[in-house]
Amino acid sequence: MRRFQAVVARGGCVAPEGPSLKRMFAYWESGERAVTVPAYQRAFIELYDAPAEALGFVPPDETGRVAEVRETPFALIRVDRDLVEIFEAQTQMLRLLDRRLGSALQAAQIEAHTQQIASVLHRTVGPGRPAVARALAEAAALAGWQALDRADIASAWEFHETAKAAALEGGDASIEAHVVAQQGLVLLDTEHPVLAGESVEVAVAQSSNTPPVMRSWLAAAAAECHASVGDAPAARRCLDQAASLLLAEDGSEVPYLMLTEEHLARWRAHCLAKLGDLEAVDAANVASRAEGDSVRAATSLHTDLATAYLNAGELDAAAAEAERALGMAERHGSERQRRRLLAIRARCESEQVQQADQCP
């Protein structure tokens, strides 16, 4: 006790003496009272040569988090192929619902699903971990694409960062290329077309051993990046390459891609509309055969048609397509397309006024 008093005194405080100090030690040893005086805590730390945490000296827990951590049991999760297949089936179901209902009604579900897989991954060890990581990459990429459709760029980026890390751990080149390229398309919406093109180039470089349908999708993504900077020859080359690769499709199952001749025609229409090429209308008419496959794709298709008609000077047709697509965007929660359409409608109205002023 004398040594305790000496250490306390060295810190500029005075400890009790005699019976009072003995009673305090008895309380401390029995756990009836905590050592709360900082000088006393420092003395015990020096005497026992132990860190504060080892002696039970922790800061006040105003949030209750310390108690929660102490009481929450930690358990690893046993992962097998059946569990991974359940996750993958849930993701596929959410994809199909997304195509029918749009992103607004699916946001909470896909985000909760992604968080659940991430939680399982964090408590998984052993050979089952890469399969869980691949499942997380697919779910997070879908969540990120839905966030982009809602014009929530920050969430879209974060989900794609999660997807990239998971895809890398999962070791699947096709999933990784898809996630990296899709994040590049997110960059297009932030008006960074050069960075977007670089991201897609990275994905293409990683895709040599992926199925033809994956490489076709990547070529179309590259075409969109070229179109965004006005490079028509490069965009057309990539579109032709995408069509050729799609014809070479070998039947590989890639559930996170929806790419057929009609869907590729929609992408072609989108790129050509960006370039102001009137051929976009013809491509859009081909794409319309698969309009019922996805409400998001259909909304984008009519938005591109409106753009193509506007570039052709067919203002009435452009305005009609814009109004139709605007109704679809609002109904299915596509804030991304709604913003495009409002700009198209404003251009239509402005050019109609100009034409009226030029009439004799």
Secondary structure as UniProt FT lines:
FT   HELIX           2..10
FT   TURN            11..12
FT   HELIX           18..30
FT   HELIX           38..48
FT   TURN            52..56
FT   HELIX           65..71
FT   HELIX           81..101
FT   TURN            104..106
FT   HELIX           107..122
FT   TURN            127..128
FT   HELIX           129..149
FT   TURN            150..151
FT   HELIX           153..170
FT   HELIX           173..189
FT   TURN            190..191
FT   HELIX           193..205
FT   TURN            208..209
FT   HELIX           212..228
FT   TURN            229..230
FT   HELIX           232..247
FT   TURN            255..256
FT   HELIX           261..275
FT   HELIX           279..287
FT   HELIX           288..293
FT   HELIX           295..311
FT   TURN            312..313
FT   HELIX           315..332
FT   HELIX           335..358
//
